[in-house]
Amino acid sequence: NEEEIRRSTAVAGHTWGEEIENLVNVVSAAETDDDADRSENENAKHVECLIASDCIYNPTYHAALLQSASALIEPCTGIFIVGYSLHG
């Protein structure tokens, strides 16, 4: 259902390596409006799927990228999808 997908996704900018609290707040705000789901998800600090695009061009930030991604995705089942294209 398109509405369900819209309610369970969020888009947010982030500087890799910085605290993830703002991202967690954005994800929590995107959760469903159902009271049972909201109370369950308010303490959730992980996402099932994290998508990053065109952000691995500078090797200096790879460790920070992995730090943020590791803090955000579900430890055992989360996935991290990175899209990129070669530049130059």
C-alpha angles and dihedrals in degrees: 000000000000094000092053091051091049091052094049099048132074136183120209139158118237138177106230114246096022123115113292096215093105091050091050089052091051091050092048091050090053093056120107121283092236108122094222092051093044095054090047094048100042089085095042112118100173136071129213095223131021119189123195125179132201095347106117098074093103113059090198089076100042094099091049090048091053091045092056094041093049091051093050107043126076105268098232105021108023121112131209117207117194121189120196145154129207114257123208 
